[in-house]
Amino acid sequence: MQKLLLLLTLGVLFSLNSRANAQSIIELYPEGIPCANELEDESEDRVANGMMLTRVHTPLLHHYAPVKRMASGAAIMIIPGGGYVVEAWDLEGVDIANRFTVAGMEVFILQHRLPRWETVECKSHVALDDARRGVQTIRMMADSLGFDRSKIAVMGFSAGGHLSGSAAVHPIAADSSSASLVTTFSSRPDASMMIYPVTIMDDGKDGHSGSAVSLLGEDYLKHELLDYYNLPAQVHPDVPPTFLVHASNDKSVPPANALRYYEALISNKVPASLHIYANGGHGFGSGKDSSGPVRDWLDRALDWLTGLGFVE
């Protein structure tokens, strides 16, 4: 009973969610959403990729719990991609969540606000605000759900990879003096996993202008936060161990995005694992519909997490 009351005070809404079949849905801002937009939460089904979130008003975590006897004692927050315009909820969220719950992890899919549809005043920071609050919320819930709060990974795809990398590079420290319980926890993930990520935001040929425009606006090259979000230049020694996956023939986000970020990690002595596949293109999700070695990239991800002690 005490556990249930605690979860309710954290803004946890227990339900059977038809969108994701999640066991529970967790509000990130039960106290009120800062920089709240006037949109309605909207989604649509697409033949190729399944469910897509197309507008987000309410930032949430969708929680998938493992079978109790299989629990590994670790958690992962998954961030689907979509150019900061949409979120590929099924392809890069639900499909991935199912694999990690089988491995015993507590899984949370982040429903974050989409910068493309936000106001000028809010667009450049609300997605990162939601990602950092997501990690803080998961860490706050560790005792109640029975996992180790020092074993929280964040995995993102494409623009979601940029967001997960931003959360790893720019964490919020714990504030022990805060009156808000959630902000007494750090937002720094303990492991960072970036799948065909956008990392470069500059005027070079390898930058992803679509994500940059969504995040910073049409005149993004003059935005004051351009350097802040150009992730290879922001890597520092306290970035958590990082796992990177990309395909050589990715035409949407050049593999240089993973390569340059990897080089920055190594230069800062951050433990890093890089997997570049010959084929796979962009947006291969779990890889189950792909052929060749990229089909097994999730196995390599689980091997890496095993090495960190996140799964057995």
Secondary structure as GFF3:
##gff-version 3
##sequence-region A 1 312
A	DSSP	alpha_helix	2	9	.	.	.	ID=ss1
A	DSSP	beta_strand	12	14	.	.	.	ID=ss2
A	DSSP	beta_strand	24	27	.	.	.	ID=ss3
A	DSSP	beta_strand	42	46	.	.	.	ID=ss4
A	DSSP	beta_strand	50	55	.	.	.	ID=ss5
A	DSSP	beta_strand	60	64	.	.	.	ID=ss6
A	DSSP	three_ten_helix	68	70	.	.	.	ID=ss7
A	DSSP	beta_strand	75	79	.	.	.	ID=ss8
A	DSSP	pi_helix	90	94	.	.	.	ID=ss9
A	DSSP	alpha_helix	95	102	.	.	.	ID=ss10
A	DSSP	beta_strand	106	111	.	.	.	ID=ss11
A	DSSP	three_ten_helix	115	117	.	.	.	ID=ss12
A	DSSP	alpha_helix	126	140	.	.	.	ID=ss13
A	DSSP	alpha_helix	142	145	.	.	.	ID=ss14
A	DSSP	beta_strand	152	157	.	.	.	ID=ss15
A	DSSP	alpha_helix	159	169	.	.	.	ID=ss16
A	DSSP	three_ten_helix	181	184	.	.	.	ID=ss17
A	DSSP	beta_strand	191	195	.	.	.	ID=ss18
A	DSSP	alpha_helix	209	216	.	.	.	ID=ss19
A	DSSP	three_ten_helix	220	222	.	.	.	ID=ss20
A	DSSP	alpha_helix	226	229	.	.	.	ID=ss21
A	DSSP	three_ten_helix	231	234	.	.	.	ID=ss22
A	DSSP	beta_strand	242	247	.	.	.	ID=ss23
A	DSSP	alpha_helix	256	267	.	.	.	ID=ss24
A	DSSP	beta_strand	272	277	.	.	.	ID=ss25
A	DSSP	three_ten_helix	293	296	.	.	.	ID=ss26
A	DSSP	alpha_helix	297	308	.	.	.	ID=ss27
###
